């Protein structure tokens, strides 16, 4: 039993490392705004197509950036959940 728990702990640590090092990409406005985010929700890059930047309409650009960030976060959460479920066998462990 202890060996199984130790093995699971090692697999969970490995999965957490993989999650932190994973990169997901969220997009909005048909891909005109892209956000790269690590699996631990750190934004690493924002890309904007030139046509999306309109100095007369900053509010739309702000909204599209928020949408791309939310898309990236949802993808990071989904990746994290799938990766941890593979280790835990679908068990819900508090804090994971």
N, C-alpha and C positions, 0 to 999 in steps of 0.2 A: 504494500500500500504506500509506504513512504517513497519507494522508488518511483511509483507512478506519479505521486505528487511532485517530486523533484523534477521528473521529466516534463510534467505539465508546466511547472514554473519556468523551466528553461525554454520550452516552446513559446510560452507567453512573452518572455523577455525578448526572444528572437522576433516574434510577431510585432511587438511594440517598436523595436528598432526598425523593422521593415516599414511600419506605418509612418514613423517619423521621417524616413528617407524617401517615401513615396511622393510622387508629384502628380497632382491632378490638374486638369485645366477646365475652367469654367468659361462660358462665353455668353454674350448677349448681342442683340442687334444684328443677328445673322452672322456672328463671328467678327463683327467690326471692333468689339471690345473683348479681349481675352485676359483671363487672370490665371496665373499659375500659383498653386498653393501646395505646401507640404501636407502630409497626412496629419501633422499636428497643428494645422490651421495657420501656418505662417505664410503670408503672401510673399512670393519670391519674384514675381514679375507681373506687370500690367502692360498689355500691348494695345495700342489704339491705331486704327486705320485713320489716315488723314481726313477722309470725308466725314468722319463722325464728329470732328471738332468744329463746332460752329460758335464763334465768339459771341454771337447774338443769342445763343440758346444754350447757356451753360447748364441750366436745370436738367435738360434732357440728357446731356452727357453724364451728369451726376447720377441720374436715375439708372442709366445703362451700366455704369460702373458698379453701382450697388447690386444690380441684377446679376452681373457677371461674378461678383464676389459671392453672392448667395448661391449661385450655381456651383461654383468651385467648392464652397463649404459643404453643400449637400453631397457632392461627389466624394469629398474626403471622408465625410461621415459614413457614407455607404461602403467605401473601401475598408475603413477601419472596422465597421461592424462585420463585414464578410470575413475579413482576415482573422478577427478575434473569434468568430463563430467556428472557424475551421479548427482552432486550437481547443476551444471549450466544448465543442460538440453541441453548440446551441444553448448551453447553460447560461443563465443570466447571473453574472457575478457582479455584485455591487461595485461601482467605481470603474467598471470596464466598459 
